[in-house]
Amino acid sequence: MSEADRCLVSKSSVTGFAAPSLLLAEETRQKLHLKRITNSTEGHVFASAVAESIGLPLQALHQHVGPYPMFRPGHDNSTDTHQRFYGQHEQQKNHYRDLCRRVIRCIGEPCYVQQIPTYRFGLPNNRWVGNFHRDSDFGHSRYELNAICALTPMLGSAALHIETTDGSHDFEPMELKLGELILFDHIDRLHGCPINREGVSVASVDFRFVPARFVQDAFCSQATSINTGIAFLPGHYFSDEPLADEPL
């Protein structure tokens, strides 16, 4: 059992049932599962700015970087090319904030946001996530929401694949157009990537949100990110303060 789950058990064991806030959080996550944000100015601006900063055609990354050993858990976000993506993020802070606000507008309430998104890329004949997993397997809170923004088109075997229903092991590709955003249930549904057989590279960011109304229950765990070792807490993995859909 993860520390996040132990935290939930300890909070619910007094009454013998799940905390009302957890039920509300899970209802929100299910309601927003596969909610798409299409034709988003913020998504296209962010994708364009990242590509310009990287200075390489993202769909043809494989012609300029790698090849790399098959990505595996804990070693799927640390190559020199990943560091190139993270190294340019400081230039994108304003665009990223706008991107977060666009997602928060869809969520409908202020949220704590992941301070630095998770940059991912996938080359042909490799995968861009180390294994099929649930983020709850790695200590992520059940109060979280998760979004992806496609920095390239993500189609077929190069798309993230996700269970059609929790526990079904029946997977469908979550295809995205360039600049498109989507929220999905990263907590209860297995998701991951098969080998990219599309002949093109893909890139994306995924980033997480915690609605501010759940702050007291969501941040009781000391769990840390598998990739960075940063605690899933405000001022660490998440923003110091919640972000609203419009500047205050």
Backbone bond lengths (Angstrom), bond angles and torsions (degrees), N, CA, C in turn:
res aa  C-N    CA-C-N  psi(-1)  N-CA   C-N-CA  omega(-1)  CA-C   N-CA-C  phi
1 M - - - 1.467 - - 1.526 109.38 -
2 S 1.343 117.22 131.96 1.457 120.17 179.86 1.514 110.55 -71.45
3 E 1.348 115.57 162.39 1.462 119.19 178.28 1.518 110.94 -62.41
4 A 1.352 116.43 -35.99 1.464 119.15 178.73 1.519 110.74 -61.85
5 D 1.348 116.83 -41.65 1.464 119.61 179.02 1.523 111.40 -68.60
6 R 1.341 117.66 -37.95 1.461 120.16 177.04 1.520 110.61 -61.44
7 C 1.331 115.49 -37.42 1.464 120.08 178.02 1.517 110.35 -61.82
8 L 1.352 115.85 -42.89 1.461 119.71 179.60 1.517 111.10 -66.09
9 V 1.338 116.57 -39.91 1.460 119.67 179.65 1.516 110.38 -62.95
10 S 1.332 116.71 -43.39 1.460 119.61 -177.75 1.512 111.28 -64.64
11 K 1.330 116.60 -33.56 1.453 119.48 -179.39 1.517 111.96 -75.10
12 S 1.341 117.06 -29.54 1.460 119.56 -176.03 1.523 112.81 -95.17
13 S 1.353 117.15 -16.06 1.461 118.99 -173.43 1.517 112.56 -67.34
14 V 1.338 116.66 -24.80 1.463 119.58 -179.33 1.515 110.35 -64.06
15 T 1.318 116.68 -40.69 1.457 121.27 -176.92 1.520 112.68 -99.79
16 G 1.349 116.43 -16.53 1.456 119.64 178.03 1.510 113.85 86.97
17 F 1.320 118.40 5.36 1.457 120.09 175.99 1.520 108.68 -146.36
18 A 1.355 115.35 164.42 1.457 120.77 -176.38 1.522 110.74 -61.43
19 A 1.328 114.92 144.96 1.455 120.03 178.24 1.525 109.68 -59.13
20 P 1.347 117.83 140.29 1.469 119.92 178.37 1.521 112.50 -54.41
21 S 1.336 117.19 -36.43 1.462 119.71 -179.52 1.524 110.98 -63.95
22 L 1.333 117.13 -35.26 1.461 120.15 178.84 1.520 110.77 -67.39
23 L 1.316 116.92 -41.67 1.466 120.37 177.61 1.523 110.62 -60.95
24 L 1.330 116.53 -40.78 1.463 120.63 177.92 1.523 111.01 -66.07
25 A 1.337 116.48 -40.84 1.459 120.46 179.96 1.523 110.92 -63.90
26 E 1.327 116.73 -42.17 1.461 120.01 -179.23 1.525 110.96 -69.73
27 E 1.315 116.10 -35.48 1.468 119.94 175.88 1.523 110.13 -63.45
28 T 1.330 116.82 -41.88 1.463 121.08 178.57 1.519 110.73 -63.33
29 R 1.337 116.65 -44.57 1.465 120.53 -179.06 1.528 111.18 -62.51
30 Q 1.327 116.97 -41.76 1.462 120.29 179.61 1.531 111.45 -68.00
31 K 1.312 115.87 -38.02 1.469 120.02 -179.69 1.523 111.32 -64.08
32 L 1.337 116.33 -34.93 1.462 120.82 -176.29 1.528 113.00 -91.57
33 H 1.331 117.75 -4.03 1.464 120.71 -178.97 1.528 110.80 -57.98
34 L 1.337 115.77 126.61 1.465 125.23 -179.73 1.528 113.06 66.73
35 K 1.319 117.20 20.45 1.461 121.30 173.60 1.522 108.73 -73.58
36 R 1.321 116.78 118.16 1.464 122.16 -177.47 1.526 111.36 -97.27
37 I 1.330 114.25 146.88 1.463 121.77 172.06 1.524 105.60 -120.06
38 T 1.316 116.10 102.72 1.462 121.49 -174.64 1.523 110.52 -102.17
39 N 1.335 115.04 160.44 1.469 121.55 178.11 1.522 111.79 50.10
40 S 1.305 115.68 41.40 1.459 121.91 -178.02 1.524 109.96 -87.09
41 T 1.325 116.22 121.32 1.466 120.28 175.00 1.518 110.28 -58.18
42 E 1.341 115.96 -42.54 1.462 120.45 -177.29 1.532 111.66 -62.13
43 G 1.330 116.38 -40.72 1.460 120.07 179.54 1.518 112.29 -65.49
44 H 1.323 116.60 -43.86 1.462 120.60 -179.35 1.524 111.40 -68.61
45 V 1.330 117.01 -40.31 1.468 120.26 179.18 1.523 110.17 -63.61
46 F 1.335 116.84 -44.71 1.460 120.29 -179.75 1.530 110.52 -63.28
47 A 1.327 117.75 -47.10 1.464 121.47 -178.90 1.520 111.12 -60.80
48 S 1.326 116.64 -42.42 1.458 120.99 -179.94 1.522 111.58 -66.00
49 A 1.340 116.16 -41.28 1.462 120.42 -178.70 1.526 111.21 -66.12
50 V 1.326 117.08 -40.59 1.467 120.26 178.75 1.528 110.21 -64.67
51 A 1.325 117.29 -45.96 1.465 120.70 -179.66 1.527 110.86 -59.97
52 E 1.329 115.86 -40.66 1.471 119.78 179.58 1.529 110.80 -65.07
53 S 1.324 116.63 -40.96 1.465 120.30 -179.62 1.527 112.00 -68.29
54 I 1.329 116.58 -38.82 1.465 120.16 178.48 1.525 110.26 -66.47
55 G 1.322 116.12 -35.88 1.456 120.43 176.60 1.514 114.57 76.98
56 L 1.327 116.38 18.57 1.459 121.98 177.89 1.522 108.98 -134.36
57 P 1.339 117.87 149.35 1.472 119.32 174.74 1.525 109.48 -68.84
58 L 1.324 117.19 115.58 1.460 120.11 -170.38 1.523 112.90 -64.65
59 Q 1.331 117.69 -32.37 1.466 119.04 178.41 1.529 112.52 -74.51
60 A 1.326 115.83 -11.74 1.470 120.57 178.83 1.528 110.99 -118.35
61 L 1.329 117.19 26.74 1.466 120.38 179.57 1.527 111.88 -53.44
62 H 1.330 116.11 -37.35 1.466 120.61 -176.62 1.525 112.75 -62.53
63 Q 1.328 117.23 -17.16 1.455 120.62 176.85 1.525 112.01 -83.64
64 H 1.339 116.32 -7.89 1.466 120.55 -173.97 1.525 113.56 -126.20
65 V 1.328 118.32 -21.87 1.470 121.17 -177.18 1.525 109.46 -133.75
66 G 1.342 114.74 164.93 1.457 119.40 178.21 1.521 111.73 75.15
67 P 1.341 117.87 -162.87 1.469 126.77 0.52 1.529 111.61 -72.94
68 Y 1.330 114.98 162.75 1.458 122.24 -179.99 1.527 109.85 -120.46
69 P 1.333 116.89 153.82 1.470 118.88 171.15 1.528 110.05 -57.22
70 M 1.317 116.25 156.61 1.460 120.06 179.95 1.527 109.97 -53.51
71 F 1.340 116.67 127.05 1.462 120.60 -179.21 1.526 109.88 -64.70
72 R 1.325 115.35 140.65 1.461 121.75 179.05 1.524 109.45 -138.25
73 P 1.331 118.61 165.29 1.464 121.26 -175.27 1.531 112.03 -55.29
74 G 1.327 115.32 133.79 1.451 121.01 -179.89 1.509 113.59 81.47
75 H 1.336 117.22 -8.05 1.465 121.82 -179.62 1.533 109.70 -135.50
76 D 1.322 115.96 34.49 1.463 120.33 -178.82 1.521 111.66 -118.04
77 N 1.359 116.29 16.56 1.465 118.67 -177.13 1.528 111.25 -150.04
78 S 1.334 116.51 28.12 1.464 118.85 -171.54 1.525 114.60 -134.83
79 T 1.332 118.13 13.50 1.461 119.81 179.25 1.524 110.58 -73.37
80 D 1.331 115.96 171.28 1.461 119.98 176.23 1.526 111.00 -61.60
81 T 1.324 117.17 -32.55 1.466 119.58 178.91 1.522 110.99 -71.99
82 H 1.329 117.69 -38.26 1.469 119.18 173.28 1.528 109.80 -58.19
83 Q 1.325 116.89 -43.77 1.463 119.72 -179.17 1.522 111.29 -64.27
84 R 1.313 116.54 -30.31 1.468 120.14 175.44 1.528 110.50 -64.65
85 F 1.324 116.64 -40.65 1.467 120.13 176.43 1.526 110.48 -64.68
86 Y 1.329 116.88 -48.85 1.467 119.30 -178.52 1.523 111.34 -66.11
87 G 1.328 117.08 -32.66 1.458 120.68 -178.41 1.514 113.87 -64.83
88 Q 1.330 117.24 -25.39 1.460 119.55 -179.72 1.529 112.55 -94.81
89 H 1.342 117.58 -1.89 1.469 119.10 -172.47 1.520 112.89 -63.75
90 E 1.319 117.62 -33.29 1.468 120.04 -179.78 1.525 110.91 -54.24
91 Q 1.323 117.00 -34.64 1.468 121.24 179.18 1.528 111.91 -69.28
92 Q 1.323 116.80 -19.31 1.470 121.16 -173.67 1.520 113.09 -103.01
93 K 1.323 118.23 9.13 1.465 120.05 -172.66 1.526 112.68 -56.06
94 N 1.316 117.35 -44.85 1.469 119.43 -179.20 1.525 111.06 -67.51
95 H 1.338 116.55 -41.97 1.470 119.77 177.71 1.531 110.20 -63.85
96 Y 1.325 116.09 -39.62 1.468 119.48 179.79 1.522 110.95 -65.27
97 R 1.318 116.34 -40.77 1.465 120.07 178.09 1.525 110.31 -61.35
98 D 1.330 116.38 -41.86 1.469 120.10 176.96 1.526 110.66 -62.56
99 L 1.335 116.20 -39.35 1.465 120.84 178.84 1.526 110.33 -62.65
100 C 1.330 116.12 -44.12 1.469 120.37 178.33 1.526 110.68 -62.00
101 R 1.318 116.60 -42.65 1.471 119.78 179.69 1.525 110.89 -61.95
102 R 1.335 116.55 -36.27 1.467 118.68 179.45 1.529 110.37 -64.45
103 V 1.323 116.97 -40.19 1.465 120.15 177.86 1.525 110.50 -68.58
104 I 1.332 116.77 -40.80 1.467 120.96 179.56 1.526 110.92 -62.19
105 R 1.312 116.53 -33.63 1.469 119.35 175.65 1.528 109.97 -60.93
106 C 1.314 116.76 -37.24 1.467 121.57 177.67 1.527 110.94 -71.82
107 I 1.330 117.04 -39.86 1.468 121.25 178.60 1.519 110.47 -65.53
108 G 1.339 116.54 -40.32 1.457 120.67 173.80 1.511 115.79 94.73
109 E 1.333 118.11 13.84 1.463 120.62 178.74 1.526 109.29 -161.47
110 P 1.339 117.98 155.01 1.471 120.88 178.68 1.525 110.97 -58.99
111 C 1.326 115.40 145.21 1.466 120.96 -177.39 1.525 111.20 -140.66
112 Y 1.323 115.27 148.32 1.459 120.40 162.02 1.529 106.73 -72.62
113 V 1.336 117.37 140.48 1.461 120.46 -175.38 1.530 110.34 -122.99
114 Q 1.311 115.63 150.31 1.464 121.22 175.55 1.521 108.35 -60.19
115 Q 1.318 117.68 125.17 1.464 120.58 -171.85 1.522 112.36 -66.57
116 I 1.318 116.78 -42.99 1.465 121.55 177.53 1.522 106.87 -123.72
117 P 1.323 118.33 119.03 1.467 119.34 -177.14 1.525 110.77 -66.07
118 T 1.309 115.89 163.30 1.461 121.57 175.90 1.524 108.31 -88.17
119 Y 1.324 116.11 111.43 1.467 121.16 177.86 1.524 108.75 -83.74
120 R 1.319 115.48 136.10 1.461 120.20 179.40 1.528 109.60 -136.08
121 F 1.323 115.25 148.22 1.462 120.15 171.07 1.522 108.05 -142.99
122 G 1.316 115.23 153.54 1.458 120.59 179.41 1.514 110.76 -135.14
123 L 1.321 116.17 123.99 1.459 121.43 178.19 1.523 109.77 -93.30
124 P 1.316 118.05 157.13 1.465 119.74 175.14 1.532 110.97 -55.32
125 N 1.317 115.74 143.25 1.465 123.88 178.84 1.525 113.14 66.62
126 N 1.308 115.97 21.53 1.459 122.25 171.37 1.525 106.30 -140.25
127 R 1.308 117.11 179.59 1.461 121.18 175.77 1.520 107.25 -123.14
128 W 1.318 116.89 161.92 1.474 117.80 -176.90 1.521 112.91 -108.18
129 V 1.324 117.99 -1.10 1.467 123.04 168.92 1.525 106.45 -128.52
130 G 1.334 116.86 137.38 1.459 121.41 -169.88 1.511 116.27 -63.61
131 N 1.342 117.52 -29.36 1.468 119.95 179.42 1.521 109.43 -163.54
132 F 1.323 115.89 170.23 1.460 120.21 172.18 1.526 107.49 -78.12
133 H 1.309 116.36 133.19 1.467 120.69 -171.34 1.518 110.42 -159.68
134 R 1.313 115.74 169.65 1.460 123.53 164.18 1.524 106.37 -111.61
135 D 1.321 118.06 140.36 1.464 119.18 -179.37 1.523 111.47 -63.75
136 S 1.339 116.47 -24.82 1.466 119.62 176.19 1.530 111.19 -64.34
137 D 1.344 117.88 -20.27 1.466 120.93 175.77 1.523 111.45 -65.93
138 F 1.333 116.42 -21.08 1.461 121.74 -174.74 1.523 111.93 -114.92
139 G 1.331 116.79 27.01 1.455 120.62 171.85 1.508 116.36 87.88
140 H 1.333 118.13 1.99 1.462 119.35 179.29 1.526 110.43 -69.87
141 S 1.312 115.28 140.74 1.459 122.88 -175.60 1.524 111.61 -70.17
142 R 1.323 116.17 144.65 1.461 121.31 176.14 1.522 111.75 -72.97
143 Y 1.315 116.83 -3.44 1.468 121.18 175.75 1.529 111.38 -88.45
144 E 1.317 117.61 -5.43 1.462 121.34 -176.66 1.530 112.66 -77.29
145 L 1.327 113.67 154.90 1.459 123.77 164.83 1.526 106.64 -120.10
146 N 1.326 116.91 156.20 1.465 119.81 -175.98 1.519 109.96 -136.76
147 A 1.333 115.97 139.20 1.461 121.75 177.97 1.521 109.65 -130.43
148 I 1.326 115.61 153.02 1.463 123.14 173.51 1.519 107.89 -122.36
149 C 1.334 116.04 140.51 1.464 121.84 169.27 1.522 107.25 -119.20
150 A 1.320 116.73 125.62 1.462 121.78 -178.35 1.528 110.11 -81.51
151 L 1.327 116.69 121.37 1.465 121.87 176.16 1.521 111.20 -88.22
152 T 1.326 116.20 -11.09 1.463 124.78 171.72 1.525 106.24 -142.41
153 P 1.320 118.61 166.68 1.466 117.85 167.57 1.526 109.38 -59.06
154 M 1.334 116.76 145.13 1.468 122.33 -179.03 1.524 107.06 -131.24
155 L 1.323 115.92 101.34 1.460 121.34 -170.86 1.524 111.02 -127.93
156 G 1.322 115.74 154.82 1.453 121.89 173.29 1.511 113.28 54.25
157 S 1.331 116.44 -129.70 1.462 121.12 -177.44 1.521 112.81 -70.49
158 A 1.330 117.91 -11.58 1.464 121.60 178.41 1.524 112.25 -91.24
159 A 1.322 117.60 -0.95 1.465 122.00 177.55 1.522 109.94 -90.66
160 L 1.330 115.78 158.22 1.458 119.83 170.45 1.526 108.42 -66.96
161 H 1.326 117.11 136.18 1.461 122.22 177.46 1.523 108.78 -107.45
162 I 1.316 116.52 136.21 1.461 121.04 -174.31 1.524 110.22 -136.56
163 E 1.322 115.67 147.71 1.463 120.61 179.27 1.528 110.91 -60.22
164 T 1.321 115.73 138.67 1.464 119.80 176.74 1.522 111.06 -68.19
165 T 1.331 116.52 -35.96 1.466 122.31 172.12 1.520 107.68 -140.31
166 D 1.318 115.40 153.52 1.457 121.53 -178.67 1.527 110.96 -56.16
167 G 1.333 116.38 121.54 1.456 121.52 176.49 1.510 115.70 85.11
168 S 1.329 117.84 1.25 1.467 120.39 -175.26 1.527 113.21 -77.25
169 H 1.329 117.74 -26.41 1.467 123.31 -172.84 1.530 111.05 57.62
170 D 1.311 115.51 23.06 1.466 122.79 173.94 1.520 105.86 -106.90
171 F 1.332 116.96 113.07 1.459 121.03 -170.30 1.523 111.91 -109.42
172 E 1.327 114.83 145.03 1.459 121.82 174.09 1.519 109.15 -129.39
173 P 1.353 117.46 144.75 1.464 119.39 177.69 1.527 111.08 -70.70
174 M 1.307 116.07 137.69 1.459 122.36 177.58 1.535 106.83 -98.89
175 E 1.323 115.93 77.81 1.461 120.96 -172.22 1.528 111.01 -71.92
176 L 1.342 114.94 144.10 1.462 120.94 -177.88 1.521 110.37 -137.35
177 K 1.319 115.19 145.65 1.459 121.61 171.51 1.529 109.16 -87.38
178 L 1.317 116.48 163.03 1.457 121.51 176.70 1.523 110.40 -54.65
179 G 1.329 117.14 127.74 1.459 122.09 177.59 1.512 114.80 81.09
180 E 1.332 117.87 -4.17 1.466 120.86 -179.88 1.528 109.89 -77.65
181 L 1.328 115.68 147.16 1.463 122.10 176.87 1.516 109.53 -117.70
182 I 1.332 114.96 152.09 1.458 119.93 175.71 1.524 109.19 -150.23
183 L 1.329 115.86 140.27 1.464 121.88 170.91 1.525 108.02 -95.80
184 F 1.327 116.71 145.84 1.463 118.87 178.25 1.523 109.95 -152.04
185 D 1.329 114.83 160.50 1.464 121.68 -177.84 1.525 109.52 -81.91
186 H 1.322 115.73 96.13 1.464 122.08 -178.78 1.523 112.30 -87.24
187 I 1.329 116.64 -7.83 1.462 121.86 -174.05 1.528 111.88 -90.03
188 D 1.321 118.02 -48.76 1.466 121.75 -173.79 1.521 114.16 -99.31
189 R 1.332 117.85 -20.71 1.469 119.96 -175.16 1.524 110.55 -105.95
190 L 1.316 115.43 130.30 1.457 119.77 172.56 1.519 109.83 -60.10
191 H 1.323 116.19 140.67 1.454 120.67 176.98 1.525 108.94 -151.16
192 G 1.306 115.88 155.30 1.455 120.86 -179.44 1.514 109.96 173.95
193 C 1.324 115.85 -167.02 1.460 120.80 -175.21 1.522 111.05 -128.16
194 P 1.309 117.19 133.23 1.460 119.41 166.74 1.535 108.79 -74.24
195 I 1.308 117.40 -176.73 1.460 120.98 174.71 1.529 108.50 -68.36
196 N 1.318 116.31 134.74 1.462 122.13 179.55 1.529 109.42 -73.07
197 R 1.332 116.22 109.01 1.464 122.07 -179.99 1.530 111.81 -107.22
198 E 1.330 117.55 14.90 1.463 120.44 -172.26 1.527 113.47 -85.42
199 G 1.339 117.87 -11.91 1.461 119.89 179.00 1.512 114.36 80.81
200 V 1.332 117.55 3.68 1.464 122.33 177.19 1.526 108.36 -131.92
201 S 1.327 115.39 158.35 1.461 120.39 175.63 1.521 110.01 -87.14
202 V 1.324 115.55 156.67 1.459 121.58 176.50 1.523 108.71 -129.75
203 A 1.330 115.44 157.57 1.464 121.16 176.22 1.520 108.63 -149.02
204 S 1.328 115.31 151.57 1.466 120.39 -178.13 1.519 109.27 -160.56
205 V 1.320 115.22 170.27 1.463 121.58 164.40 1.523 107.59 -125.60
206 D 1.338 115.73 143.02 1.461 119.13 167.33 1.520 107.61 -120.36
207 F 1.322 115.22 146.49 1.464 120.19 -173.12 1.518 109.41 -152.67
208 R 1.330 114.90 145.72 1.458 121.55 -167.35 1.518 112.11 -114.31
209 F 1.325 114.23 155.10 1.461 122.90 -175.68 1.526 109.31 -134.37
210 V 1.328 116.25 145.28 1.463 121.72 170.90 1.523 107.68 -128.40
211 P 1.335 118.88 113.55 1.464 120.37 178.09 1.523 111.48 -54.34
212 A 1.333 115.60 136.17 1.468 121.31 -173.69 1.526 112.26 -60.67
213 R 1.325 117.69 -28.04 1.471 119.55 -177.75 1.531 112.26 -66.85
214 F 1.345 116.92 -15.28 1.462 120.10 -178.87 1.530 112.80 -101.65
215 V 1.321 117.31 12.34 1.466 120.57 -169.91 1.523 112.95 -56.69
216 Q 1.318 118.50 -39.94 1.462 120.62 -175.35 1.524 112.40 -65.59
217 D 1.329 116.95 -34.95 1.463 120.84 -177.47 1.528 112.89 -93.73
218 A 1.329 116.60 -29.86 1.467 119.86 -172.02 1.517 113.37 -72.97
219 F 1.326 116.95 -29.44 1.463 119.65 -171.00 1.522 112.65 -111.00
220 C 1.325 117.02 39.38 1.465 120.30 179.30 1.520 112.19 -91.93
221 S 1.327 118.32 -8.83 1.461 122.17 -175.90 1.522 111.22 -96.61
222 Q 1.324 116.42 150.64 1.462 122.07 174.40 1.533 111.23 -101.33
223 A 1.333 117.61 19.12 1.460 121.02 178.63 1.524 110.02 -61.02
224 T 1.345 116.05 153.05 1.458 121.38 -177.39 1.523 110.58 -128.20
225 S 1.327 115.33 160.14 1.456 121.85 179.75 1.524 111.11 -66.72
226 I 1.341 116.41 136.18 1.459 120.95 178.55 1.520 111.31 -65.35
227 N 1.355 117.31 -29.90 1.460 120.61 -177.02 1.521 113.08 -86.52
228 T 1.338 117.60 -35.78 1.464 120.34 -171.83 1.517 114.19 -115.85
229 G 1.337 117.54 -17.72 1.459 120.27 -176.33 1.513 114.07 74.49
230 I 1.329 117.28 10.51 1.464 121.98 -178.44 1.526 109.65 -86.20
231 A 1.330 117.12 137.74 1.466 122.01 -179.30 1.522 110.71 -66.34
232 F 1.330 116.82 141.30 1.466 122.55 178.82 1.532 109.75 -78.44
233 L 1.320 116.56 64.50 1.463 122.33 -174.73 1.522 110.04 -135.93
234 P 1.343 117.96 157.25 1.464 120.87 173.58 1.526 110.36 -58.83
235 G 1.332 115.15 140.05 1.452 120.27 -178.17 1.509 113.68 82.69
236 H 1.326 116.51 -3.73 1.459 121.88 177.97 1.535 107.45 -123.07
237 Y 1.322 117.22 -97.29 1.466 120.95 177.96 1.529 110.54 -70.51
238 F 1.330 115.27 -36.29 1.469 120.98 -178.79 1.526 111.03 -105.49
239 S 1.331 114.75 163.04 1.464 121.35 179.96 1.522 111.31 -61.87
240 D 1.338 115.58 153.94 1.467 120.69 178.36 1.518 111.71 -60.27
241 E 1.335 115.38 -39.72 1.457 122.30 -175.71 1.521 109.39 -129.20
242 P 1.326 117.46 156.52 1.467 119.55 176.66 1.521 111.27 -67.88
243 L 1.306 115.26 151.74 1.458 123.34 178.82 1.521 108.35 -107.59
244 A 1.334 115.97 137.29 1.467 120.86 176.69 1.525 109.15 -97.09
245 D 1.336 116.26 169.83 1.462 118.91 -177.38 1.512 112.74 -72.82
246 E 1.311 118.46 -15.44 1.456 123.12 175.66 1.517 108.43 -133.48
247 P 1.350 118.20 148.95 1.464 119.84 177.17 1.518 110.95 -57.46
248 L 1.343 116.52 138.58 1.463 121.07 178.85 1.519 110.13 -80.66
